[in-house]
Amino acid sequence: MNIDINNVKIIVIIPVDNVEDVRKVICEAGAGIIGNYTYCSITTKCIGTFKPTENANPYIGKKNKLEFVEEEKLEVRCNINKVKDIISKIREVHPYEEPAIDIVPLIDESLFN
């Protein structure tokens, strides 16, 4: 089977207070479109952990101290041609110095007929 990847799922971890800012900017840039629907996304509440090093500039927490932070995982679909722009938009509004961003290729269901 030869598979062309046309869409990806972008997953980003965000502090709870910043989720709507990130969702708005990436959906306005073209993420979250499924058929005739826009702003399609899902969030999952989670607890993130991290320990900023001495060279970090943490938005939350203190250097060299393990932190446990209530966050949300935001997931959206995105056309592969828009990925670079969407990631750029995330980095513009995301408060973290190093946001956790995953890009997962999606296989179109029509390939399984």
Residue pairs with C-beta under 8 A, 6 or more apart in sequence:
1 111
3 107
3 111
5 80
5 105
5 106
5 107
6 79
6 80
6 106
6 108
7 77
7 78
7 79
7 80
7 106
7 108
8 77
8 78
8 80
8 83
8 103
8 104
8 105
8 106
9 75
9 76
9 77
9 78
9 102
9 103
9 104
9 106
10 26
10 31
10 75
10 76
10 77
10 78
10 83
10 86
10 87
10 90
10 101
10 102
10 103
10 104
11 73
11 74
11 75
11 101
11 102
11 103
11 104
12 22
12 73
12 74
12 90
12 94
12 99
12 100
12 101
12 102
13 46
13 48
13 71
13 72
13 73
13 74
13 99
13 100
14 22
14 71
14 72
14 73
14 74
14 94
14 99
15 59
15 60
15 69
15 70
15 71
15 72
15 95
15 96
16 45
16 70
16 71
16 72
18 93
18 94
18 95
19 43
19 72
19 74
21 93
22 74
22 90
22 93
22 94
23 32
23 39
23 41
23 74
23 76
25 89
25 90
25 92
25 93
26 32
26 76
26 78
26 86
26 89
26 90
27 38
27 39
27 41
27 76
29 82
29 85
29 86
29 89
30 78
30 79
30 82
30 85
30 86
31 41
31 76
31 77
31 78
31 82
31 86
32 38
32 39
32 40
32 41
32 76
32 77
32 78
33 40
33 77
33 79
34 40
34 77
40 76
40 77
41 74
41 75
41 76
42 74
42 75
43 72
43 73
43 74
43 75
44 72
44 73
44 75
45 70
45 71
45 72
46 70
46 71
46 72
46 73
47 68
47 69
47 70
47 71
48 68
48 69
48 71
48 100
49 66
49 67
49 68
49 69
50 61
50 66
50 67
50 69
51 64
51 65
51 66
51 67
52 58
52 61
52 62
52 63
52 64
52 65
52 67
53 63
53 64
54 63
54 64
56 63
56 97
57 97
58 67
58 97
59 95
59 96
59 97
60 67
60 69
61 67
61 69
76 86
77 106
78 86
83 103
87 101
87 103
90 99
90 101
91 99
